[in-house]
Amino acid sequence: MALPSTAIFQKEGKPAVWIVKDDGTVELRAVVVERYDSERAYVADGVRTGERVVTAGVHRLATGDKVKLL
């Protein structure tokens, strides 16, 4: 799955993404990044089809924060 590179958050030196749950809150989930290019991160594992991933402001979030979808 290709995601904007801005979606990748580093936790303890390992890649993760913020997943938006049904109630609008976020949870951090570790991912496996297969490769990066100048604009995208290609995630091999950790995100399922249909899940919403935060792509901007990832360094300002904490578990349980509520986000608005644009």
CHARMM-style PDB file with segment names, atoms N, HN, CA, C and O in Angstrom:
ATOM      1  N   MET     1       0.848  -1.164   0.000  1.00  0.00      PROA
ATOM      2  CA  MET     1       0.000   0.000   0.000  1.00  0.00      PROA
ATOM      3  C   MET     1       0.895   1.229   0.000  1.00  0.00      PROA
ATOM      4  O   MET     1       1.807   1.338   0.820  1.00  0.00      PROA
ATOM      5  N   ALA     2       0.641   2.141  -0.903  1.00  0.00      PROA
ATOM      6  HN  ALA     2      -0.100   2.053  -1.569  1.00  0.00      PROA
ATOM      7  CA  ALA     2       1.417   3.378  -0.983  1.00  0.00      PROA
ATOM      8  C   ALA     2       0.724   4.457  -0.166  1.00  0.00      PROA
ATOM      9  O   ALA     2      -0.462   4.728  -0.353  1.00  0.00      PROA
ATOM     10  N   LEU     3       1.471   5.066   0.736  1.00  0.00      PROA
ATOM     11  HN  LEU     3       2.434   4.846   0.888  1.00  0.00      PROA
ATOM     12  CA  LEU     3       0.975   6.178   1.546  1.00  0.00      PROA
ATOM     13  C   LEU     3       1.884   7.371   1.356  1.00  0.00      PROA
ATOM     14  O   LEU     3       3.066   7.206   1.054  1.00  0.00      PROA
ATOM     15  N   PRO     4       1.350   8.583   1.527  1.00  0.00      PROA
ATOM     16  CA  PRO     4       2.249   9.739   1.509  1.00  0.00      PROA
ATOM     17  C   PRO     4       3.298   9.565   2.604  1.00  0.00      PROA
ATOM     18  O   PRO     4       2.991   9.070   3.689  1.00  0.00      PROA
ATOM     19  N   SER     5       4.513   9.965   2.326  1.00  0.00      PROA
ATOM     20  HN  SER     5       4.762  10.367   1.445  1.00  0.00      PROA
ATOM     21  CA  SER     5       5.571   9.810   3.325  1.00  0.00      PROA
ATOM     22  C   SER     5       5.259  10.589   4.594  1.00  0.00      PROA
ATOM     23  O   SER     5       5.793  10.271   5.656  1.00  0.00      PROA
ATOM     24  N   THR     6       4.405  11.602   4.505  1.00  0.00      PROA
ATOM     25  HN  THR     6       3.971  11.861   3.642  1.00  0.00      PROA
ATOM     26  CA  THR     6       4.007  12.384   5.681  1.00  0.00      PROA
ATOM     27  C   THR     6       3.173  11.577   6.661  1.00  0.00      PROA
ATOM     28  O   THR     6       2.993  12.004   7.801  1.00  0.00      PROA
ATOM     29  N   ALA     7       2.663  10.432   6.256  1.00  0.00      PROA
ATOM     30  HN  ALA     7       2.809  10.085   5.329  1.00  0.00      PROA
ATOM     31  CA  ALA     7       1.844   9.591   7.136  1.00  0.00      PROA
ATOM     32  C   ALA     7       2.682   8.776   8.105  1.00  0.00      PROA
ATOM     33  O   ALA     7       2.162   8.275   9.102  1.00  0.00      PROA
ATOM     34  N   ILE     8       3.972   8.637   7.826  1.00  0.00      PROA
ATOM     35  HN  ILE     8       4.394   9.044   7.016  1.00  0.00      PROA
ATOM     36  CA  ILE     8       4.824   7.787   8.658  1.00  0.00      PROA
ATOM     37  C   ILE     8       5.315   8.547   9.877  1.00  0.00      PROA
ATOM     38  O   ILE     8       5.895   9.628   9.769  1.00  0.00      PROA
ATOM     39  N   PHE     9       5.071   7.959  11.035  1.00  0.00      PROA
ATOM     40  HN  PHE     9       4.600   7.081  11.122  1.00  0.00      PROA
ATOM     41  CA  PHE     9       5.497   8.490  12.334  1.00  0.00      PROA
ATOM     42  C   PHE     9       6.550   7.528  12.868  1.00  0.00      PROA
ATOM     43  O   PHE     9       6.389   6.312  12.766  1.00  0.00      PROA
ATOM     44  N   GLN    10       7.602   8.052  13.423  1.00  0.00      PROA
ATOM     45  HN  GLN    10       7.733   9.040  13.506  1.00  0.00      PROA
ATOM     46  CA  GLN    10       8.653   7.200  13.994  1.00  0.00      PROA
ATOM     47  C   GLN    10       8.455   7.100  15.504  1.00  0.00      PROA
ATOM     48  O   GLN    10       8.468   8.112  16.205  1.00  0.00      PROA
ATOM     49  N   LYS    11       8.275   5.889  15.997  1.00  0.00      PROA
ATOM     50  HN  LYS    11       8.264   5.067  15.428  1.00  0.00      PROA
ATOM     51  CA  LYS    11       8.182   5.656  17.435  1.00  0.00      PROA
ATOM     52  C   LYS    11       9.330   4.737  17.820  1.00  0.00      PROA
ATOM     53  O   LYS    11       9.416   3.596  17.367  1.00  0.00      PROA
ATOM     54  N   GLU    12      10.207   5.258  18.663  1.00  0.00      PROA
ATOM     55  HN  GLU    12      10.138   6.185  19.031  1.00  0.00      PROA
ATOM     56  CA  GLU    12      11.380   4.506  19.093  1.00  0.00      PROA
ATOM     57  C   GLU    12      12.182   4.005  17.888  1.00  0.00      PROA
ATOM     58  O   GLU    12      12.715   2.896  17.896  1.00  0.00      PROA
ATOM     59  N   GLY    13      12.252   4.847  16.857  1.00  0.00      PROA
ATOM     60  HN  GLY    13      11.818   5.748  16.851  1.00  0.00      PROA
ATOM     61  CA  GLY    13      13.028   4.519  15.676  1.00  0.00      PROA
ATOM     62  C   GLY    13      12.383   3.555  14.713  1.00  0.00      PROA
ATOM     63  O   GLY    13      13.015   3.127  13.747  1.00  0.00      PROA
ATOM     64  N   LYS    14      11.131   3.203  14.958  1.00  0.00      PROA
ATOM     65  HN  LYS    14      10.617   3.550  15.742  1.00  0.00      PROA
ATOM     66  CA  LYS    14      10.428   2.253  14.088  1.00  0.00      PROA
ATOM     67  C   LYS    14       9.214   2.940  13.460  1.00  0.00      PROA
ATOM     68  O   LYS    14       8.578   3.773  14.105  1.00  0.00      PROA
ATOM     69  N   PRO    15       8.886   2.597  12.204  1.00  0.00      PROA
ATOM     70  CA  PRO    15       7.769   3.250  11.524  1.00  0.00      PROA
ATOM     71  C   PRO    15       6.409   2.814  12.071  1.00  0.00      PROA
ATOM     72  O   PRO    15       6.195   1.658  12.435  1.00  0.00      PROA
ATOM     73  N   ALA    16       5.503   3.793  12.110  1.00  0.00      PROA
ATOM     74  HN  ALA    16       5.677   4.732  11.814  1.00  0.00      PROA
ATOM     75  CA  ALA    16       4.137   3.551  12.568  1.00  0.00      PROA
ATOM     76  C   ALA    16       3.220   4.544  11.856  1.00  0.00      PROA
ATOM     77  O   ALA    16       3.685   5.534  11.293  1.00  0.00      PROA
ATOM     78  N   VAL    17       1.934   4.276  11.885  1.00  0.00      PROA
ATOM     79  HN  VAL    17       1.556   3.471  12.343  1.00  0.00      PROA
ATOM     80  CA  VAL    17       0.939   5.204  11.342  1.00  0.00      PROA
ATOM     81  C   VAL    17      -0.192   5.366  12.354  1.00  0.00      PROA
ATOM     82  O   VAL    17      -0.436   4.500  13.194  1.00  0.00      PROA
ATOM     83  N   TRP    18      -0.866   6.494  12.244  1.00  0.00      PROA
ATOM     84  HN  TRP    18      -0.667   7.198  11.562  1.00  0.00      PROA
ATOM     85  CA  TRP    18      -2.051   6.739  13.059  1.00  0.00      PROA
ATOM     86  C   TRP    18      -3.267   6.257  12.282  1.00  0.00      PROA
ATOM     87  O   TRP    18      -3.540   6.738  11.182  1.00  0.00      PROA
ATOM     88  N   ILE    19      -3.991   5.311  12.855  1.00  0.00      PROA
ATOM     89  HN  ILE    19      -3.768   4.921  13.749  1.00  0.00      PROA
ATOM     90  CA  ILE    19      -5.210   4.767  12.261  1.00  0.00      PROA
ATOM     91  C   ILE    19      -6.404   5.485  12.885  1.00  0.00      PROA
ATOM     92  O   ILE    19      -6.471   5.642  14.104  1.00  0.00      PROA
ATOM     93  N   VAL    20      -7.347   5.921  12.045  1.00  0.00      PROA
ATOM     94  HN  VAL    20      -7.292   5.794  11.055  1.00  0.00      PROA
ATOM     95  CA  VAL    20      -8.566   6.569  12.530  1.00  0.00      PROA
ATOM     96  C   VAL    20      -9.615   5.492  12.771  1.00  0.00      PROA
ATOM     97  O   VAL    20     -10.016   4.783  11.849  1.00  0.00      PROA
ATOM     98  N   LYS    21     -10.056   5.379  14.022  1.00  0.00      PROA
ATOM     99  HN  LYS    21      -9.730   5.956  14.772  1.00  0.00      PROA
ATOM    100  CA  LYS    21     -11.079   4.382  14.366  1.00  0.00      PROA
ATOM    101  C   LYS    21     -12.469   4.924  14.030  1.00  0.00      PROA
ATOM    102  O   LYS    21     -12.615   6.100  13.696  1.00  0.00      PROA
ATOM    103  N   ASP    22     -13.479   4.075  14.118  1.00  0.00      PROA
ATOM    104  HN  ASP    22     -13.360   3.120  14.390  1.00  0.00      PROA
ATOM    105  CA  ASP    22     -14.849   4.441  13.764  1.00  0.00      PROA
ATOM    106  C   ASP    22     -15.386   5.619  14.564  1.00  0.00      PROA
ATOM    107  O   ASP    22     -16.229   6.368  14.069  1.00  0.00      PROA
ATOM    108  N   ASP    23     -14.909   5.794  15.794  1.00  0.00      PROA
ATOM    109  HN  ASP    23     -14.224   5.186  16.196  1.00  0.00      PROA
ATOM    110  CA  ASP    23     -15.403   6.897  16.624  1.00  0.00      PROA
ATOM    111  C   ASP    23     -14.626   8.201  16.401  1.00  0.00      PROA
ATOM    112  O   ASP    23     -14.862   9.189  17.097  1.00  0.00      PROA
ATOM    113  N   GLY    24     -13.697   8.206  15.430  1.00  0.00      PROA
ATOM    114  HN  GLY    24     -13.506   7.403  14.865  1.00  0.00      PROA
ATOM    115  CA  GLY    24     -12.946   9.409  15.107  1.00  0.00      PROA
ATOM    116  C   GLY    24     -11.679   9.602  15.918  1.00  0.00      PROA
ATOM    117  O   GLY    24     -10.957  10.578  15.718  1.00  0.00      PROA
ATOM    118  N   THR    25     -11.400   8.677  16.836  1.00  0.00      PROA
ATOM    119  HN  THR    25     -11.986   7.883  16.999  1.00  0.00      PROA
ATOM    120  CA  THR    25     -10.159   8.762  17.597  1.00  0.00      PROA
ATOM    121  C   THR    25      -9.062   8.011  16.862  1.00  0.00      PROA
ATOM    122  O   THR    25      -9.326   7.224  15.953  1.00  0.00      PROA
ATOM    123  N   VAL    26      -7.827   8.270  17.273  1.00  0.00      PROA
ATOM    124  HN  VAL    26      -7.613   8.910  18.012  1.00  0.00      PROA
ATOM    125  CA  VAL    26      -6.698   7.640  16.599  1.00  0.00      PROA
ATOM    126  C   VAL    26      -5.959   6.683  17.512  1.00  0.00      PROA
ATOM    127  O   VAL    26      -5.940   6.837  18.733  1.00  0.00      PROA
ATOM    128  N   GLU    27      -5.346   5.683  16.878  1.00  0.00      PROA
ATOM    129  HN  GLU    27      -5.361   5.558  15.886  1.00  0.00      PROA
ATOM    130  CA  GLU    27      -4.462   4.765  17.592  1.00  0.00      PROA
ATOM    131  C   GLU    27      -3.220   4.572  16.746  1.00  0.00      PROA
ATOM    132  O   GLU    27      -3.295   4.520  15.518  1.00  0.00      PROA
ATOM    133  N   LEU    28      -2.079   4.467  17.405  1.00  0.00      PROA
ATOM    134  HN  LEU    28      -2.018   4.509  18.403  1.00  0.00      PROA
ATOM    135  CA  LEU    28      -0.819   4.290  16.703  1.00  0.00      PROA
ATOM    136  C   LEU    28      -0.590   2.804  16.447  1.00  0.00      PROA
ATOM    137  O   LEU    28      -0.776   1.968  17.331  1.00  0.00      PROA
ATOM    138  N   ARG    29      -0.183   2.493  15.221  1.00  0.00      PROA
ATOM    139  HN  ARG    29      -0.031   3.172  14.502  1.00  0.00      PROA
ATOM    140  CA  ARG    29       0.058   1.098  14.871  1.00  0.00      PROA
ATOM    141  C   ARG    29       1.393   0.976  14.135  1.00  0.00      PROA
ATOM    142  O   ARG    29       1.680   1.735  13.209  1.00  0.00      PROA
ATOM    143  N   ALA    30       2.190   0.019  14.561  1.00  0.00      PROA
ATOM    144  HN  ALA    30       1.956  -0.597  15.313  1.00  0.00      PROA
ATOM    145  CA  ALA    30       3.463  -0.264  13.893  1.00  0.00      PROA
ATOM    146  C   ALA    30       3.193  -0.799  12.496  1.00  0.00      PROA
ATOM    147  O   ALA    30       2.233  -1.538  12.277  1.00  0.00      PROA
ATOM    148  N   VAL    31       4.045  -0.421  11.556  1.00  0.00      PROA
ATOM    149  HN  VAL    31       4.825   0.179  11.734  1.00  0.00      PROA
ATOM    150  CA  VAL    31       3.939  -0.906  10.180  1.00  0.00      PROA
ATOM    151  C   VAL    31       5.309  -1.367   9.698  1.00  0.00      PROA
ATOM    152  O   VAL    31       6.346  -1.019  10.262  1.00  0.00      PROA
ATOM    153  N   VAL    32       5.272  -2.161   8.637  1.00  0.00      PROA
ATOM    154  HN  VAL    32       4.430  -2.444   8.179  1.00  0.00      PROA
ATOM    155  CA  VAL    32       6.498  -2.577   7.965  1.00  0.00      PROA
ATOM    156  C   VAL    32       6.543  -1.817   6.644  1.00  0.00      PROA
ATOM    157  O   VAL    32       5.670  -1.980   5.792  1.00  0.00      PROA
ATOM    158  N   VAL    33       7.569  -0.987   6.484  1.00  0.00      PROA
ATOM    159  HN  VAL    33       8.278  -0.854   7.177  1.00  0.00      PROA
ATOM    160  CA  VAL    33       7.730  -0.239   5.247  1.00  0.00      PROA
ATOM    161  C   VAL    33       8.694  -1.002   4.353  1.00  0.00      PROA
ATOM    162  O   VAL    33       9.842  -1.256   4.718  1.00  0.00      PROA
ATOM    163  N   GLU    34       8.207  -1.356   3.189  1.00  0.00      PROA
ATOM    164  HN  GLU    34       7.275  -1.150   2.892  1.00  0.00      PROA
ATOM    165  CA  GLU    34       9.019  -2.094   2.216  1.00  0.00      PROA
ATOM    166  C   GLU    34      10.077  -1.191   1.590  1.00  0.00      PROA
ATOM    167  O   GLU    34      11.237  -1.573   1.436  1.00  0.00      PROA
ATOM    168  N   ARG    35       9.638   0.038   1.228  1.00  0.00      PROA
ATOM    169  HN  ARG    35       8.696   0.349   1.354  1.00  0.00      PROA
ATOM    170  CA  ARG    35      10.579   0.990   0.647  1.00  0.00      PROA
ATOM    171  C   ARG    35       9.977   2.391   0.672  1.00  0.00      PROA
ATOM    172  O   ARG    35       8.772   2.576   0.841  1.00  0.00      PROA
ATOM    173  N   TYR    36      10.847   3.352   0.501  1.00  0.00      PROA
ATOM    174  HN  TYR    36      11.826   3.203   0.363  1.00  0.00      PROA
ATOM    175  CA  TYR    36      10.456   4.761   0.409  1.00  0.00      PROA
ATOM    176  C   TYR    36      10.908   5.296  -0.941  1.00  0.00      PROA
ATOM    177  O   TYR    36      11.898   4.830  -1.504  1.00  0.00      PROA
ATOM    178  N   ASP    37      10.173   6.283  -1.458  1.00  0.00      PROA
ATOM    179  HN  ASP    37       9.368   6.662  -1.001  1.00  0.00      PROA
ATOM    180  CA  ASP    37      10.704   7.094  -2.546  1.00  0.00      PROA
ATOM    181  C   ASP    37      10.552   8.545  -2.097  1.00  0.00      PROA
ATOM    182  O   ASP    37      10.285   8.788  -0.920  1.00  0.00      PROA
ATOM    183  N   SER    38      10.710   9.490  -2.975  1.00  0.00      PROA
ATOM    184  HN  SER    38      10.926   9.292  -3.931  1.00  0.00      PROA
ATOM    185  CA  SER    38      10.715  10.894  -2.566  1.00  0.00      PROA
ATOM    186  C   SER    38       9.374  11.382  -2.014  1.00  0.00      PROA
ATOM    187  O   SER    38       9.342  12.366  -1.275  1.00  0.00      PROA
ATOM    188  N   GLU    39       8.278  10.723  -2.351  1.00  0.00      PROA
ATOM    189  HN  GLU    39       8.303   9.923  -2.951  1.00  0.00      PROA
ATOM    190  CA  GLU    39       6.961  11.183  -1.923  1.00  0.00      PROA
ATOM    191  C   GLU    39       6.130  10.153  -1.168  1.00  0.00      PROA
ATOM    192  O   GLU    39       5.161  10.513  -0.501  1.00  0.00      PROA
ATOM    193  N   ARG    40       6.492   8.889  -1.262  1.00  0.00      PROA
ATOM    194  HN  ARG    40       7.279   8.596  -1.804  1.00  0.00      PROA
ATOM    195  CA  ARG    40       5.645   7.837  -0.704  1.00  0.00      PROA
ATOM    196  C   ARG    40       6.430   6.835   0.130  1.00  0.00      PROA
ATOM    197  O   ARG    40       7.637   6.646  -0.022  1.00  0.00      PROA
ATOM    198  N   ALA    41       5.668   6.206   1.024  1.00  0.00      PROA
ATOM    199  HN  ALA    41       4.688   6.360   1.149  1.00  0.00      PROA
ATOM    200  CA  ALA    41       6.176   5.050   1.769  1.00  0.00      PROA
ATOM    201  C   ALA    41       5.322   3.868   1.328  1.00  0.00      PROA
ATOM    202  O   ALA    41       4.094   3.956   1.314  1.00  0.00      PROA
ATOM    203  N   TYR    42       5.961   2.780   0.975  1.00  0.00      PROA
ATOM    204  HN  TYR    42       6.958   2.709   0.987  1.00  0.00      PROA
ATOM    205  CA  TYR    42       5.242   1.588   0.525  1.00  0.00      PROA
ATOM    206  C   TYR    42       5.178   0.608   1.689  1.00  0.00      PROA
ATOM    207  O   TYR    42       6.168  -0.027   2.052  1.00  0.00      PROA
ATOM    208  N   VAL    43       3.976   0.505   2.263  1.00  0.00      PROA
ATOM    209  HN  VAL    43       3.171   1.020   1.968  1.00  0.00      PROA
ATOM    210  CA  VAL    43       3.762  -0.286   3.474  1.00  0.00      PROA
ATOM    211  C   VAL    43       3.421  -1.715   3.087  1.00  0.00      PROA
ATOM    212  O   VAL    43       2.467  -1.966   2.351  1.00  0.00      PROA
ATOM    213  N   ALA    44       4.222  -2.650   3.601  1.00  0.00      PROA
ATOM    214  HN  ALA    44       4.997  -2.446   4.199  1.00  0.00      PROA
ATOM    215  CA  ALA    44       4.023  -4.067   3.292  1.00  0.00      PROA
ATOM    216  C   ALA    44       3.113  -4.752   4.300  1.00  0.00      PROA
ATOM    217  O   ALA    44       2.484  -5.759   3.975  1.00  0.00      PROA
ATOM    218  N   ASP    45       3.033  -4.222   5.521  1.00  0.00      PROA
ATOM    219  HN  ASP    45       3.544  -3.404   5.785  1.00  0.00      PROA
ATOM    220  CA  ASP    45       2.222  -4.867   6.552  1.00  0.00      PROA
ATOM    221  C   ASP    45       1.865  -3.850   7.630  1.00  0.00      PROA
ATOM    222  O   ASP    45       2.651  -2.955   7.942  1.00  0.00      PROA
ATOM    223  N   GLY    46       0.664  -4.002   8.195  1.00  0.00      PROA
ATOM    224  HN  GLY    46       0.026  -4.729   7.941  1.00  0.00      PROA
ATOM    225  CA  GLY    46       0.251  -3.172   9.311  1.00  0.00      PROA
ATOM    226  C   GLY    46      -0.987  -2.338   9.062  1.00  0.00      PROA
ATOM    227  O   GLY    46      -1.609  -1.849  10.006  1.00  0.00      PROA
ATOM    228  N   VAL    47      -1.359  -2.166   7.783  1.00  0.00      PROA
ATOM    229  HN  VAL    47      -0.854  -2.563   7.016  1.00  0.00      PROA
ATOM    230  CA  VAL    47      -2.569  -1.416   7.435  1.00  0.00      PROA
ATOM    231  C   VAL    47      -3.441  -2.312   6.573  1.00  0.00      PROA
ATOM    232  O   VAL    47      -2.975  -2.923   5.611  1.00  0.00      PROA
ATOM    233  N   ARG    48      -4.717  -2.380   6.938  1.00  0.00      PROA
ATOM    234  HN  ARG    48      -5.095  -1.885   7.720  1.00  0.00      PROA
ATOM    235  CA  ARG    48      -5.653  -3.201   6.175  1.00  0.00      PROA
ATOM    236  C   ARG    48      -6.436  -2.337   5.175  1.00  0.00      PROA
ATOM    237  O   ARG    48      -6.656  -1.149   5.412  1.00  0.00      PROA
ATOM    238  N   THR    49      -6.839  -2.927   4.092  1.00  0.00      PROA
ATOM    239  HN  THR    49      -6.660  -3.892   3.900  1.00  0.00      PROA
ATOM    240  CA  THR    49      -7.654  -2.249   3.088  1.00  0.00      PROA
ATOM    241  C   THR    49      -8.891  -1.653   3.750  1.00  0.00      PROA
ATOM    242  O   THR    49      -9.574  -2.320   4.527  1.00  0.00      PROA
ATOM    243  N   GLY    50      -9.167  -0.405   3.436  1.00  0.00      PROA
ATOM    244  HN  GLY    50      -8.612   0.136   2.804  1.00  0.00      PROA
ATOM    245  CA  GLY    50     -10.346   0.279   3.967  1.00  0.00      PROA
ATOM    246  C   GLY    50     -10.089   1.079   5.230  1.00  0.00      PROA
ATOM    247  O   GLY    50     -10.934   1.883   5.624  1.00  0.00      PROA
ATOM    248  N   GLU    51      -8.958   0.886   5.870  1.00  0.00      PROA
ATOM    249  HN  GLU    51      -8.271   0.233   5.550  1.00  0.00      PROA
ATOM    250  CA  GLU    51      -8.657   1.662   7.071  1.00  0.00      PROA
ATOM    251  C   GLU    51      -8.237   3.069   6.679  1.00  0.00      PROA
ATOM    252  O   GLU    51      -7.630   3.287   5.631  1.00  0.00      PROA
ATOM    253  N   ARG    52      -8.572   4.016   7.543  1.00  0.00      PROA
ATOM    254  HN  ARG    52      -9.065   3.838   8.395  1.00  0.00      PROA
ATOM    255  CA  ARG    52      -8.196   5.409   7.316  1.00  0.00      PROA
ATOM    256  C   ARG    52      -6.912   5.700   8.073  1.00  0.00      PROA
ATOM    257  O   ARG    52      -6.762   5.344   9.242  1.00  0.00      PROA
ATOM    258  N   VAL    53      -5.993   6.352   7.385  1.00  0.00      PROA
ATOM    259  HN  VAL    53      -6.114   6.642   6.435  1.00  0.00      PROA
ATOM    260  CA  VAL    53      -4.691   6.674   7.944  1.00  0.00      PROA
ATOM    261  C   VAL    53      -4.518   8.189   7.940  1.00  0.00      PROA
ATOM    262  O   VAL    53      -4.814   8.845   6.942  1.00  0.00      PROA
ATOM    263  N   VAL    54      -4.040   8.745   9.046  1.00  0.00      PROA
ATOM    264  HN  VAL    54      -3.799   8.212   9.857  1.00  0.00      PROA
ATOM    265  CA  VAL    54      -3.754  10.175   9.119  1.00  0.00      PROA
ATOM    266  C   VAL    54      -2.529  10.464   8.262  1.00  0.00      PROA
ATOM    267  O   VAL    54      -1.522   9.762   8.358  1.00  0.00      PROA
ATOM    268  N   THR    55      -2.612  11.497   7.421  1.00  0.00      PROA
ATOM    269  HN  THR    55      -3.430  12.066   7.343  1.00  0.00      PROA
ATOM    270  CA  THR    55      -1.507  11.807   6.520  1.00  0.00      PROA
ATOM    271  C   THR    55      -0.870  13.159   6.793  1.00  0.00      PROA
ATOM    272  O   THR    55       0.138  13.490   6.169  1.00  0.00      PROA
ATOM    273  N   ALA    56      -1.424  13.951   7.703  1.00  0.00      PROA
ATOM    274  HN  ALA    56      -2.244  13.682   8.210  1.00  0.00      PROA
ATOM    275  CA  ALA    56      -0.848  15.266   8.016  1.00  0.00      PROA
ATOM    276  C   ALA    56      -0.945  15.507   9.520  1.00  0.00      PROA
ATOM    277  O   ALA    56      -1.916  15.111  10.165  1.00  0.00      PROA
ATOM    278  N   GLY    57       0.063  16.153  10.059  1.00  0.00      PROA
ATOM    279  HN  GLY    57       0.852  16.475   9.536  1.00  0.00      PROA
ATOM    280  CA  GLY    57       0.056  16.480  11.483  1.00  0.00      PROA
ATOM    281  C   GLY    57       0.320  15.310  12.403  1.00  0.00      PROA
ATOM    282  O   GLY    57      -0.067  15.341  13.571  1.00  0.00      PROA
ATOM    283  N   VAL    58       0.972  14.279  11.897  1.00  0.00      PROA
ATOM    284  HN  VAL    58       1.287  14.253  10.949  1.00  0.00      PROA
ATOM    285  CA  VAL    58       1.135  13.050  12.678  1.00  0.00      PROA
ATOM    286  C   VAL    58       1.974  13.236  13.936  1.00  0.00      PROA
ATOM    287  O   VAL    58       1.848  12.455  14.879  1.00  0.00      PROA
ATOM    288  N   HSD    59       2.833  14.259  13.967  1.00  0.00      PROA
ATOM    289  HN  HSD    59       2.936  14.894  13.201  1.00  0.00      PROA
ATOM    290  CA  HSD    59       3.694  14.476  15.143  1.00  0.00      PROA
ATOM    291  C   HSD    59       2.983  15.234  16.262  1.00  0.00      PROA
ATOM    292  O   HSD    59       3.542  15.430  17.341  1.00  0.00      PROA
ATOM    293  N   ARG    60       1.758  15.653  16.000  1.00  0.00      PROA
ATOM    294  HN  ARG    60       1.304  15.494  15.123  1.00  0.00      PROA
ATOM    295  CA  ARG    60       0.985  16.405  16.993  1.00  0.00      PROA
ATOM    296  C   ARG    60      -0.063  15.542  17.686  1.00  0.00      PROA
ATOM    297  O   ARG    60      -0.786  16.036  18.551  1.00  0.00      PROA
ATOM    298  N   LEU    61      -0.161  14.288  17.333  1.00  0.00      PROA
ATOM    299  HN  LEU    61       0.426  13.886  16.630  1.00  0.00      PROA
ATOM    300  CA  LEU    61      -1.226  13.425  17.851  1.00  0.00      PROA
ATOM    301  C   LEU    61      -0.775  12.584  19.038  1.00  0.00      PROA
ATOM    302  O   LEU    61       0.413  12.340  19.247  1.00  0.00      PROA
ATOM    303  N   ALA    62      -1.766  12.155  19.802  1.00  0.00      PROA
ATOM    304  HN  ALA    62      -2.731  12.354  19.633  1.00  0.00      PROA
ATOM    305  CA  ALA    62      -1.567  11.207  20.899  1.00  0.00      PROA
ATOM    306  C   ALA    62      -2.712  10.202  20.824  1.00  0.00      PROA
ATOM    307  O   ALA    62      -3.784  10.511  20.304  1.00  0.00      PROA
ATOM    308  N   THR    63      -2.485   9.024  21.335  1.00  0.00      PROA
ATOM    309  HN  THR    63      -1.614   8.773  21.758  1.00  0.00      PROA
ATOM    310  CA  THR    63      -3.516   7.991  21.328  1.00  0.00      PROA
ATOM    311  C   THR    63      -4.799   8.521  21.963  1.00  0.00      PROA
ATOM    312  O   THR    63      -4.775   9.105  23.047  1.00  0.00      PROA
ATOM    313  N   GLY    64      -5.907   8.311  21.277  1.00  0.00      PROA
ATOM    314  HN  GLY    64      -5.926   7.837  20.397  1.00  0.00      PROA
ATOM    315  CA  GLY    64      -7.213   8.739  21.773  1.00  0.00      PROA
ATOM    316  C   GLY    64      -7.634  10.121  21.290  1.00  0.00      PROA
ATOM    317  O   GLY    64      -8.790  10.502  21.474  1.00  0.00      PROA
ATOM    318  N   ASP    65      -6.728  10.885  20.674  1.00  0.00      PROA
ATOM    319  HN  ASP    65      -5.789  10.575  20.524  1.00  0.00      PROA
ATOM    320  CA  ASP    65      -7.111  12.183  20.135  1.00  0.00      PROA
ATOM    321  C   ASP    65      -8.180  11.983  19.078  1.00  0.00      PROA
ATOM    322  O   ASP    65      -8.202  10.971  18.376  1.00  0.00      PROA
ATOM    323  N   LYS    66      -9.072  12.968  18.975  1.00  0.00      PROA
ATOM    324  HN  LYS    66      -9.055  13.789  19.545  1.00  0.00      PROA
ATOM    325  CA  LYS    66     -10.128  12.920  17.978  1.00  0.00      PROA
ATOM    326  C   LYS    66      -9.708  13.778  16.792  1.00  0.00      PROA
ATOM    327  O   LYS    66      -9.175  14.874  16.966  1.00  0.00      PROA
ATOM    328  N   VAL    67      -9.951  13.271  15.587  1.00  0.00      PROA
ATOM    329  HN  VAL    67     -10.384  12.381  15.446  1.00  0.00      PROA
ATOM    330  CA  VAL    67      -9.596  13.991  14.371  1.00  0.00      PROA
ATOM    331  C   VAL    67     -10.826  14.192  13.509  1.00  0.00      PROA
ATOM    332  O   VAL    67     -11.810  13.461  13.618  1.00  0.00      PROA
ATOM    333  N   LYS    68     -10.751  15.206  12.643  1.00  0.00      PROA
ATOM    334  HN  LYS    68      -9.952  15.800  12.555  1.00  0.00      PROA
ATOM    335  CA  LYS    68     -11.811  15.459  11.673  1.00  0.00      PROA
ATOM    336  C   LYS    68     -11.325  15.005  10.311  1.00  0.00      PROA
ATOM    337  O   LYS    68     -10.162  15.201   9.959  1.00  0.00      PROA
ATOM    338  N   LEU    69     -12.202  14.411   9.563  1.00  0.00      PROA
ATOM    339  HN  LEU    69     -13.147  14.251   9.849  1.00  0.00      PROA
ATOM    340  CA  LEU    69     -11.874  13.991   8.201  1.00  0.00      PROA
ATOM    341  C   LEU    69     -12.159  15.148   7.262  1.00  0.00      PROA
ATOM    342  O   LEU    69     -13.169  15.839   7.399  1.00  0.00      PROA
ATOM    343  N   LEU    70     -11.271  15.353   6.317  1.00  0.00      PROA
ATOM    344  HN  LEU    70     -10.451  14.791   6.206  1.00  0.00      PROA
ATOM    345  CA  LEU    70     -11.473  16.438   5.340  1.00  0.00      PROA
ATOM    346  C   LEU    70     -12.113  15.906   4.098  1.00  0.00      PROA
ATOM    347  OT1 LEU    70     -12.364  16.663   3.160  1.00  0.00      PROA
TER     348      LEU     70
END
